[in-house]
Amino acid sequence: MSAYESPIREPLVTGGKTYHQITRDIVRSTEGMPPLSWFAVTGLAATVLMLGSLAILYTLWMGIGTWGLNRTVGWAWDITNFVWWIGIGHAGTLISAILLIFRQRWRTGINRSAEAMTIFAVMCAGLFPGIHMGRPWDAFFIFPYPNTRGPLWPNFNSPLLWDVFAISTYFTVSLLFWYSGLLPDFATIRDQAKSKFRKLTYNALSFGWTGSAKHWQRFESLSLVLAGLATPLVLSVHTIVSFDFATSVIPGWHTTIFPPYFVAGAIFSGFAMVLTLMIITRKVLKLEDYITIGHIESMNKVIILTGSIVGIAYITELFMAWYSGYMYEQYAFYNRALGPYWWAYWIMMFCNVVSPQVFWIKKLRRSVAFTFFMSIIINIGMWFERFVIIVTSLHRDFLPSSWTYFTPTIVDIGIFAATLGLFFTLFLLFARTFPVVAMAEVKAILKTSGDTQKQRHTEHVDDGHHGGGEVAGVLRNKA
Amino acid sequence: MADKKYWKGLEEINHASTPKKTADEFPDELPVISELGKADALASNRRDFLKMMGFSVTAATLAASCEMPVRKSIPYLVKPDEITPGVANYYASTYAEGGDYCSVLVKTREGRPIKIEGNKLSKISKGGSSAAVQASVLSLYDNYRLQGPHIEGEEVSWRNADEAIKGELESIAARGGKIRILSSTILSPSTKQVIKDFIAKYPTTKHVVYDAVSCSGLLSANEVTLGKRVIPNYRFDVADVIVSVGADFLGTWISPVEFAAQYSSRRKVTKTNKRMNRHVQIESYFSLSGTNADKRIMVKPSEENAALLHLYNAVASKTGGQSVTAGQLDDQHKAEITKTADELVAARGKSIVVCGINDVNAQLITNAINQLLGNYGTTIDLVNYSKQRKGDDAAMNELVSELSTVDALIVLDANPVYNYPDVDNKLKQGLEKVKLTVSMNLKKDETSEFCKYLCPTPHYLEAWNDAMPKNGFYSITQPTISPLFRTRSAAESLLKWSGTDVSYYDYIRDFWKQNIFPKQSRFSSFDVLWDRAVHDGVLDIEVSGELTVGNIDAGSAGAALAKKSGGEGMDLVVYEKVATRDGKFSDNPWLQELPDPVSKVAWDNYACVSKKTAEKLGLKTALNKINESVGTETDLLTVSANGYEITIPALVQPGTPDDTLAIAVGYGRDIAGKTGFIGQNVYPFLKYQSSGISNIVSGVTATHVAGKTFKIAQTQMHHSIHDGLNERRIVKETTLAEYNENPFAGNEDRAFVQKHLKSLYPPYENLKNGHHWEMAIDLNTCIGCSACVVACTAENNVPVVGKDEVRRSREMHWLRIDRYFAGDETNPSVIYQPMLCQHCDNAPCENVCPVSATNHSSEGLNQMAYNRCFGTRYCANNCPYKVRRFNWFDYLGADSFFKGTIFDNDKDPHEMADDLTRMVLNPDVTVRSRGVMEKCSFCAQRIQEGKLKAKKEARPLKETDIVPACQDACPTNAITFGDINNEKTEVFKIANDERGFKVLEEIHTLPSITYLTKVRNKDKSEA
């Protein structure tokens, strides 16, 4: 990385941190007894998970009939939740892979948690294709394994099969990426550890990292390789998820705009979830110096970009419905906006298209409380987007004789709650045991992006000792 | 000096272990590949292989050692000659229930009847059947049937029962006490003879015939007009103009299977035969006939009489008959009826007027109209008159009033406690006073609760019987299985009690020998005749002797009728549903699961109201339901009249007149079998009036039950074909006038669609080789009777899911009948569209299945491999026709655990999975487990059977070899199935008809079902 950063750029590490302080700030959250509030929140999340798991067990025992689905609406909350969670996962990959390749230094403050979020979100998402099956005990049919039935292969034309490959690849790469990034940080925790158990555990977790130059060199190359692998995945996974719908014949699904629209939506919702998590984490673990207002603002900028793409996609869909002259398509969108699920459509429109536009105002972009509120709104909006696409398209398709209405049951709600419980339980455990900020990476940018270091650069310019900084100095004086 | 080497000690030079500085320790390029390249010792060796194998074998042994239950199947020790395991046997038989008649073929497998099919040799039912006929096989396997004779609730032996009953009868007869036999219409001439013998033995006996829904008025009128208490032989097949006043002759009236076949035979328009009958229906609720009418005149129930009188007057004024005083009727209706009369007069001698009003005067007026039109002898045959309804309301009324003085009452297949309007409890009180009460019935019912002796009768599939539905038409019922329970034919019991100790079989044979054999000349030996009759199921005999039409005093009949027309306030009309009819078989789950063709509601009866009336009554939820078209919630109404009150869900039903409630009978049974208690009984609303029990009640009060709603099990909501933006081209129709000008009328857009069907992919040429199965459905002859739906259920082991699941739109029918309204909101026209898997050659379901569980056969079938399906439901989502059905639960107990415990995980609310009921399952069709998708297979098992049959006989396949269950059941031949690659087949011809179109052809699914445009016989002014 380049050793110099313009002083007009906000510092990414504030509070005049030294390397040691960074180590202490991050490692501290993994040491000692967690506060009572942590136990309370984790207990709550785990309870929700347990109760929700009852809903899952009940489904497995009785059948999919325990859900609100019917002959016309074959997917509803299951696939809505699946797409929603997969979408959330995208922010982590985007931050770790694409922003790494584009050398965005601000990613270092948030990439660890964002990647953890990706892993947990994909785990939640992965649950749904499994349990939404009528006969989950036969789920292995989906894998192309040699067998004595012919051999009988899965249907390689089916987007659901593509999903299996896309998501399993995605999960594997994300997990590797996340874990390999953790290695030097685990080693740091080990080196800080006082008890033998801690030392042993973190040593094992760090795969015996010694910090030798060779280790670092391999670490860097692996990061780059995985980033290279993960970058297309950011685009491909949600593209393939969107194929589940786009390759069908159902009006409202059958559209070529879906891949970019889904990817933008995924990043949009992912950043919203990162913000939700980070705003709490930085407050609770006192990491305001590492996850600064500048970080939040950067993420809000991504949100406004992706939110606007999503908005354009919605409007394009409406335009195409009209322009196509295809009566079923026209009705599908008429029905979305004015049919029995009009409320879902307008919640989606408000949350995803209208509300992010307030981030054009810098003050709101930099307001922590407001951003937190908005991140929740966007998460709700994006859930409804998937619900609108899936349920309102299905419930009234071609033959009016088959039109129905979908209402969720307590089991539907329970299973969604279970995934929320799982997600937060895992994240809370992660926050107390793993380094939530990538120490090594933050340290790597401290010299260029830390506030005191930037200050020093600027002072050098003022002294006139450092010719290279002259231009920046002039700019600064002008400002 | 570049080549000079520095070393720090000898160790460095001599020891290889010392790390050497290599050139690529920190290379610029990615070292990944070179690092990986070192790992060359990855190949496994023999030891690893043995370790892995050892582990796998152990693991597999452990996993596979779970014990599987051993089931023993015992082969025949001595195989019966006619039974070949795996091959079905067919026996001709007769369905005769309360006057409903259908000649049938019973399909048995390994000695079990599993399916009822129409008998094509019958000149009456002509191979057709109805939903009730199709469902009758399920009633055989019913645990709720009586399993032996009972005396006062104690199960006894037949000998004990016989001795006790005979003893009592003899003592009653000795002291001259009154003995009464109460039955519904009996079609069996032998049983009638048995009753005569019984009366001869016990002369104080009287036989009273009573039908729940009777034609007493019609019979009484014919007694006057024709001199005989019979129903003439209606010939809808020769009538050009058909006018029905409140008679649902296609759905429920007298002989609907027969009438439907006759009716539709005149509606098969083709390029060469561009004529069809014209059907005008004057009625006060939306009946099946009304939905099929070319013109439907909707009047209030209390105005039906006036409408009939106006029709009479209008006909009379043109044919020189005397005019009568008619009741009040508004001008629009008058004009419509006058126009109808003109049409009738123009088709004099080739028209037919039928009337469903159970009133002797109304029937006399109807007879007078037919007489004025010269229809007797042409469209109304008086030789082969019908005996399909014999109920006499007056006789029943007399029985009820004298019941307290009756000593013995033998109830044979009748249930008056449930279905007789016993307003002042005279019947029940009387029954309690009768000393000897005997119930002879299939199962316990409301009446048998009052009976001391229960003498259960066998199901018609278990016993011998005969029938004479019409003069000259005989029919045999033969047993197809040994009686499942200790039951005995009612006739045999009566024989026993009258001291004749012969079996009923011998009695029937003897009766035929004495009475039928001499009347014919075709057979010289009785044994040959008998064998022929048993084989064919039917025997027709030339009969002569036409009834003569007497003089009809229309004046006095009209005057009497006019007094009864009109009525203030709310009217109630009670009607029979096409499936559940009078309620006798309302505990048949197949019939309850079948949605009513018009309302599409299953599992309930309900009060149909017009939109305006709903507004007036303040039925906000019911109105919201139709306005929003979501949910199943509707309002409850309290309906009271004649001192009886019920609370019943309301349904806004287009085609119902204002200020009218229409409620179906057959619900609210107190003795519920498999179906449980459903609906409300509306028989008590009715009243016996001078000549009969009218199905119309005036002066009804209906009030909205505030704060309560009801979830109705409706499978189709109130959507018109117009979605609010566009007219969907799913069903197509035209008028006869337009069709005559252009055979493509109504179907003009197909050419455009076909021209634009283009694909990036090459056409599937291989589908043009070998067989390619296709179906054609004529929307013009489909009357919506739904016999096919039940036939499909029976053939393909389609599960019954129950009311709660239907409310959630989870009915499993592979074949459904879509009903669309068109035109006027208050009195719309209706179009039915049987909808089943279209077996698309470019099927959207096939390419999305991740495991290829649904795939295409080389013969064009879209097949389901149930074993492969793991239930992602993607195929159902992507099916534009929404014909795929998912097993949300374990409906048939295919893989349930812990049955009867709280862990019981099957969903069988109507006991369809118990061991007895499972005997009805078709062994050729897999019972689907939970979590599996299913759908119409075009009866793949029948295709295979037909192909094998042809192969065994070493001949090419004939069209008749393969008939799917729906086609077989259809009374109107609306469905045709066959090989489209054979240009000689009927289906090929129909598929290339100008009226042929495919549903959603424009999305290029290449469906295999061709529908034919509906043609309504309307002139241009009506269109």
Interface residues (C-beta under 8 A of the other chain):
Chain A: W61 M62 G63 I64 G65 G68 L69 N70 R71 T72 G74 W75 P129 H132 M133 G134 R135 P136 D138 A139 F141 I142 L152 W153 P154 N155 N157 S158 P159 L160 L161 V164 A213 K214 Q217 R218 S221 L222 L224 V225 D244 T247 S248 V249 I250 M327 Y328 Q330 Y331 Y334 P340 L394 R396 D397 F398 L399 P400 S401 S402 W403 T404 Y405 T407
Chain B: E25 F26 L30 P31 V32 E35 E628 S629 V630 G631 Q716 M717 H719 S720 I721 D723 G724 L725 N726 R728 I730 E805 R808 S809 R810 E811 R816 D818 R819 Y820 Q833 M835 P844 N847 V848 C849 P850 V851 S852 R868 C869 F870 G871 T872 R873 Y874 A876 N877 N878 P880 Y881 K882 R884 R885 F886 N887 W888 F889 D890 F903 N905 K907 S929 R930 G931 V932 M933 V999 L1000 I1003 T1005
